[in-house]
Amino acid sequence: MATATCRPTTADLLYAHDHALEQIERLRQTVAKLPLLEAEDVRTIRELFVELDDLADEVDGLETNFQRNTRG
């Protein structure tokens, strides 16, 4: 991966890009499986928002890793 003295290579960027796409697809699948229509009671709605918060944290982590791995 890139260091403080060199810029990331094309291979580094391609790897980071592919990894990001895989993570985004996994997040998309997770969101698609959330039972939003079945969320009729407060407990279920809270659980869904906890899951959405966890997904938002994963996206933040993905962004941080992508920026760290692609800066030279």
PyMOL commands that set and color helices and strands:
alter all, ss='L'
color gray80, all
select helices_A, chain A and resi 10-33+36-38+42-70
alter helices_A, ss='H'
color red, helices_A
deselect
rebuild
show_as cartoon
